[in-house]
Amino acid sequence: MQTLLLRAPIMIRATSSLGHEKRLVTKASVSCTLVSVSSFQQHSLHTTESVRVSIKCSNLVRRTEGLQFFEDEGNMEAASHGQGLSSQSKPNGSTDLFETYSFDSDKIVSGKYAKELEVATRAVQLGCMLSQRVQERILCKKEQANFKSDRSVVTVADWGVQAVIIWVLSQAFSADEIPVVAEEDTKALKGMDGIHVLQRVVEAVNECLSECAVVGIPPPKHPLGTIDVLKVINKGSAQGGPKGKFWVLDPVDGTLGFVRGDQYAVALALIADGEVVLGVLGCPNFPMKKVWLNYHHRYYRLASKLHPPSSDLWHKGFVLIAKKGAGQAWMEPLAWNLQGSHIVKIFKAVKVSLIDDPAEATFCEPVEKANSSHSFTAGVADSLGLRKHPLRVYSMAKYAAIARGDAEIFMKFAKAGYKEKIWDHAAGVLIVQEAGGVVTDAGGQPLDFSKGRYLEGLDRGIIASSGKRLHEKLLAAVEESWDSSSL
């Protein structure tokens, strides 16, 4: 007998009959409707408390609509595909998609910014859906990357994800809309040269929004028109600053990795009075098994085609979330992947690595030399006594690696004159911090997100690590190496 705790109006279809046993726990009100596929008999449960319903189940075949969490006093349980509940990792490094996990749920579902976090998580899930589809079309040569006026790469996904996420935020907070600081604008979509790309953006946005019920969001009554899409993209033009609340969005972080079929991220953060208070980071290609991070994602894609993973395994892709002060970061599977939609929404706690010996630590840095000085970080690594080869990863997936314990160090030292943007770091910084890590500039000062669209006053570079002791060693090694560098 397996159990599911239901905490929102949902519909679940099972291939076998439903049992009638139930146990009440002191949680929020709920109205649950369950349908048996075999008999199509409907059972409605109405109570002022959550209901634990026992289900004899050999297979769950339909996604849930509007489901928020499965929990019971901090414990979460779910089952699928007849596998039952398990806390064991699979031999290949994947885990059962519906494992048993433990977490302090109240830190997520209650308190300040609870609604903002729930909406942001759903919005990023949709952004991951759209971006996955566009990346697949690019890899199949059905879509092309474009270039902005500064010759940086941009794709349909950059504009499309920005439009979808801002649309979701606007719908959820229409009465008190929160400004958005986002990377993209619509300049490259104007004129004759931009017409075809704009058409593809509009198509991608409407395709995604037509299926947004997969994350429990009602789809728009009518498809968005071209003007609607342009307007919603341009809502990302806020300037930020030290006062009030605003969202920070990077629709596709690591666009070069994205067009090359490798790692990228969808990043959304909420800043209040200059401090990051929420962080949501979607990493659709991130492998659950650490060793695959050492390789371009095309090898993982090829291996998955040769030996397809079981549909009940959570083998890649996730959304990380964090709330300031919770002292914990969480990870959930993607609600949608190229094989279809998942069934439930679950959370797993993540924590940084406990390694503080530099000789055992793994450090991440950007792939492109133009984004960071590899020679300087190599010098710091040598001074510190790092022995492992650097893990070069596109995008804010580097922050995800630190938060999950896949790596212990991230260093970025940009060339002179480069200004770091807040959307490239806000979500990742909070997630690492709440997972137990430390993020500062090279002088040991916290990153300042209150100065507008850029990280003004940054001392040389950015350093993230898995803990205070290791961080102090890093800062000392940077100081030792700095005077002899050409940065």
Secondary structure as GFF3:
##gff-version 3
##sequence-region A 1 487
A	DSSP	beta_strand	2	6	.	.	.	ID=ss1
A	DSSP	beta_strand	11	14	.	.	.	ID=ss2
A	DSSP	beta_strand	18	25	.	.	.	ID=ss3
A	DSSP	beta_strand	30	36	.	.	.	ID=ss4
A	DSSP	beta_strand	42	47	.	.	.	ID=ss5
A	DSSP	beta_strand	50	55	.	.	.	ID=ss6
A	DSSP	beta_strand	75	76	.	.	.	ID=ss7
A	DSSP	beta_strand	95	96	.	.	.	ID=ss8
A	DSSP	beta_strand	101	102	.	.	.	ID=ss9
A	DSSP	alpha_helix	106	109	.	.	.	ID=ss10
A	DSSP	alpha_helix	114	139	.	.	.	ID=ss11
A	DSSP	beta_strand	146	147	.	.	.	ID=ss12
A	DSSP	beta_strand	153	154	.	.	.	ID=ss13
A	DSSP	alpha_helix	156	172	.	.	.	ID=ss14
A	DSSP	beta_strand	180	182	.	.	.	ID=ss15
A	DSSP	three_ten_helix	187	189	.	.	.	ID=ss16
A	DSSP	three_ten_helix	192	194	.	.	.	ID=ss17
A	DSSP	alpha_helix	195	209	.	.	.	ID=ss18
A	DSSP	three_ten_helix	212	215	.	.	.	ID=ss19
A	DSSP	alpha_helix	226	234	.	.	.	ID=ss20
A	DSSP	beta_strand	245	253	.	.	.	ID=ss21
A	DSSP	alpha_helix	255	259	.	.	.	ID=ss22
A	DSSP	beta_strand	265	272	.	.	.	ID=ss23
A	DSSP	beta_strand	275	287	.	.	.	ID=ss24
A	DSSP	three_ten_helix	290	294	.	.	.	ID=ss25
A	DSSP	alpha_helix	297	306	.	.	.	ID=ss26
A	DSSP	beta_strand	313	314	.	.	.	ID=ss27
A	DSSP	beta_strand	316	323	.	.	.	ID=ss28
A	DSSP	beta_strand	329	333	.	.	.	ID=ss29
A	DSSP	beta_strand	336	337	.	.	.	ID=ss30
A	DSSP	beta_strand	340	341	.	.	.	ID=ss31
A	DSSP	beta_strand	348	350	.	.	.	ID=ss32
A	DSSP	three_ten_helix	358	360	.	.	.	ID=ss33
A	DSSP	beta_strand	363	365	.	.	.	ID=ss34
A	DSSP	alpha_helix	374	384	.	.	.	ID=ss35
A	DSSP	beta_strand	391	392	.	.	.	ID=ss36
A	DSSP	alpha_helix	397	404	.	.	.	ID=ss37
A	DSSP	beta_strand	409	412	.	.	.	ID=ss38
A	DSSP	three_ten_helix	422	424	.	.	.	ID=ss39
A	DSSP	alpha_helix	426	434	.	.	.	ID=ss40
A	DSSP	beta_strand	438	441	.	.	.	ID=ss41
A	DSSP	beta_strand	462	465	.	.	.	ID=ss42
A	DSSP	alpha_helix	468	482	.	.	.	ID=ss43
###
